[in-house]
Every structure is written in structure tokens, then in C-alpha cells.
Amino acid sequence: MRARACHALLALAVALGACSGDPNENGPDGGADEPILGAPCQPPPAYLEDVSGCSPAADDYQPRTGVDTWPPCISDDDAYHPLGASISTIARVEAFETLATLLWRDAPRPTGQAFLAARILFEEEQGLGSRVARRYDPHYPAPATGSCEDAGVPAAHPAYCVGPATIQPILNEAFAQGIQGRARVVNAARIHAALEWFLYVSVVKEATSCAATPADCDSHWAYYAGGGARDDPLGLGAQIRALAPETHQRIYDGLLAVRCWRNLDHEDGVAEDLALRDRAIAQLDRALLRGMALLVRQRFAELGCAEGHYREAALEGLRILVPLLDRAARARDPAAADFLRAEVQKAAETMDAAGAISRLDALFPCY
């Protein structure tokens, strides 16, 4: 399924001229793409994960060792066992992978045509765009009435209705500017960061709503790993694994904790043991927040070696993702949270990237 989907989507991109290596190819409206200035970090900033001072919490689920306080469950073999026969979320993460190929990973100089192909893919029926438009963040209180799909609710509850209130406007603007051939590297970075935020919040949201809808457990796993096994994730899981392998392993432990809870708690019906659910999600979210913090850390490091539009791209990614971390950072150290929020509003040349990195390391040292 993975290969067939990717090949079909890349064929669409080729048909639209998205794979051209010419950075100044005519855009989809016939106008020339703006020049891309500067260069990315070559090689990327090095990061060596050191978790020698970290250890799991006493009540964590630990399927890799089998030494924990959890009752026996389906996840004890260290594999995710889907509840459903098919998981539509996997196709959305495959779409994220194709967007990466078009816009930032394999195409460091994306064309306006690539943005057009990416936008068509993003807007597919039941695709990424349909879920961004309704995504809510369960870390925040829900509105007393209405949902995030109702008019006026996102504006009144922007933290909770993060998809339509925050993520969707970023994506809409970045796609529109990229299609016009404007600031292509920067707009690709905006799309990348906004979708990372979406994937993170989707993992936690689906794990939470799994209490009432068992199939959402499969979606929480797929939004992180794209349907991949522990050592073969897609999407967000692949990015975090490449940067910090042990943090990825701990995130996967947390995914299996959620699956274990659901196996123990009326697997085919409505869950009753919400305390065990919250314990599993807390384990997952600790590790996932560290993974997101490391993705942010890497962008701070890129400010020191990227040039031109690529440096601006790293800064734009920070301006999107530092607010994602603010809730957890503020709960741990308000002064450090204030520092991070203030730094990303500065120009890249005046930012204290080293100070930001040291604070991130202190805020999110372990999983």
C-alpha cells in the first residue's frame, strides 16, 4: 500500500512539472518563481542523544523489557496489534511523506508547480486537510457548547481548536504563496512545521478519544508511525527516530501503553478505566514532547549554519513550533518559556540560539 500510494502521488507531481531541478521555472500561473537565495546547512547540525541520566517512571509500561507493574496484555510482544482491518490515517501520513518529497526533504529548491501538486494532495477528500480543519487539542478545556467545526468556536477557543484556528491558516497562506513562486523555501518550512504540529496533536487527540471510539487507537499509532513497526516508522516517527533513537523508542513504548490499556478496558466497547488511559497518555506525551523539543532544537542549531532563505526557513519553523511547546514549558519553568517565546520574535542575526538550546535541554531532558 505504501509504495503504490507514493508512486501514484509522485506521478501526479511529475505531470505537473514538480520534479524540475530549475529553481526559476515558470510558476503555475505562467510567472517566474522568485529566486532562492543562500544554502542549507551542509552537513546538517550534529546531535548525539544522551539519555544516560534518564529512566522510565515507576508506573510506565515497558514492553521491551517486560518489567513493569501493568497486567498482561496484547502489547506485551512489543508489537502494535490494530483493532480494525483498515486504518485510513496511514494514507494521510503517506501523503505527508509525499509532501516532504515535493517541498522540503528531497526537493530543497521546490518550484511553484511542486506547491500546486502538494496543495492538490493536501485537499484530497478525507485527506490531511479534512483533519486539520477539525483538529482539537485535548490538553485544553473544550467549549461548553459547539465544536471546532462550528462558526465562531475556533476564534473563541483558539488553543483548543488549534487546527482551524492556528494550523489551517498557516497552511493556507504558505500554500498560496508557494504556488505563486514566492519565498518557496520559507513557505515549504512553514508547511512542514505546521504539519508536524498537526501530527503531534493528532497522536494525543486520537489516544484520548479512543475511550469512546476504539478505532481511534489505531489512528493515534498511525499518526505517529504511519502504520510502521517500531524500527520502520513513517512521518513524524521517522523524523524523531533519525534524530533521537531512544526518544523514539520511548514514544513507541507509549503507543503500546495506549494499546495495552484499550486491550484491558472493554476493547470492543466504551472504556471505563480512564485513570489507566490517562496514565498511558501521560507516558506517551512525555516522550512525544521531548521528541518535538528535539525537532525544535535542531532548527535553532540550523540558524548557525544555514544561509539566506534557508536560515529564514529555520526561523519560521521555530515561530510555529515554539508555541506548541509553550504549555508544557511554562508548567516546568515560566522564565524559560518566556525566553523562548521572546527569542523567536527576533531576527535570526540577533537571536541567542545557544541560550534557547540550553533552555530546551533543561526543559525537556528526558522522556
C-alpha positions, 0 to 999 in steps of 0.5 A, a space after each residue: 500500500 505504501 509504495 503504490 500510494 507514493 508512486 501514484 502521488 509522485 506521478 501526479 507531481 511529475 505531470 505537473 512539472 514538480 520534479 524540475 531541478 530549475 529553481 526559476 521555472 515558470 510558476 503555475 500561473 505562467 510567472 517566474 518563481 522568485 529566486 532562492 537565495 543562500 544554502 542549507 546547512 551542509 552537513 546538517 547540525 550534529 546531535 548525539 542523544 544522551 539519555 544516560 541520566 534518564 529512566 522510565 517512571 515507576 508506573 510506565 509500561 515497558 514492553 521491551 523489557 517486560 518489567 513493569 507493574 501493568 497486567 498482561 496484555 496484547 502489547 506485551 510482544 512489543 508489537 502494535 496489534 490494530 483493532 480494525 482491518 483498515 486504518 485510513 490515517 496511514 494514507 494521510 501520513 503517506 501523503 505527508 511523506 509525499 509532501 516532504 518529497 515535493 517541498 522540503 526533504 528531497 526537493 530543497 529548491 521546490 518550484 511553484 508547480 511542486 506547491 500546486 501538486 502538494 496543495 492538490 494532495 493536501 485537499 484530497 477528500 478525507 485527506 490531511 486537510 479534512 483533519 486539520 480543519 477539525 483538529 482539537 487539542 485535548 490538553 485544553 478545556 473544550 467549549 461548553 457548547 459547539 465544536 471546532 467545526 462550528 462558526 465562531 468556536 475556533 476564534 473563541 477557543 483558539 488553543 483548543 481548536 488549534 487546527 482551524 484556528 492556528 494550523 489551517 491558516 498557516 497552511 493556507 497562506 504558505 500554500 498560496 504563496 508557494 504556488 505563486 513562486 514566492 519565498 518557496 523555501 520559507 513557505 515549504 518550512 512553514 508547511 512542514 512545521 505546521 504539519 508536524 504540529 498537526 501530527 503531534 496533536 493528532 497522536 494525543 487527540 486520537 489516544 484520548 478519544 479512543 475511550 469512546 471510539 476504539 478505532 481511534 487507537 489505531 489512528 493515534 499509532 498511525 499518526 505517529 508511525 504511519 502504520 510502521 513497526 517500531 524500527 520502520 516508522 513513517 512521518 513524524 516517527 521517522 523524523 524523531 527516530 533519525 534524530 533521537 533513537 531512544 526518544 523514539 523508542 520511548 514514544 513507541 513504548 507509549 503507543 503500546 501503553 495506549 494499546 495495552 490499556 484499550 486491550 484491558 478496558 472493554 476493547 470492543 466497547 466504551 472504556 471505563 478505566 480512564 485513570 489507566 488511559 490517562 496514565 498511558 497518555 501521560 507516558 506517551 506525551 512525555 516522550 512525544 514532547 521531548 521528541 518535538 523539543 528535539 525537532 525544535 532544537 535542531 532548527 535553532 542549531 540550523 540558524 548557525 549554519 544555514 544561509 539566506 532563505 534557508 536560515 529564514 526557513 529555520 526561523 519560521 519553523 521555530 515561530 510555529 513550533 515554539 508555541 506548541 511547546 509553550 504549555 508544557 514549558 511554562 508548567 516546568 519553568 515560566 522564565 524559560 518559556 518566556 525566553 523562548 517565546 521572546 527569542 523567536 520574535 527576533 531576527 535570526 542575526 540577533 537571536 541567542 540560539 545557544 541560550 534557547 538550546 540550553 533552555 530546551 535541554 533543561 526543559 525537556 531532558 528526558 522522556 
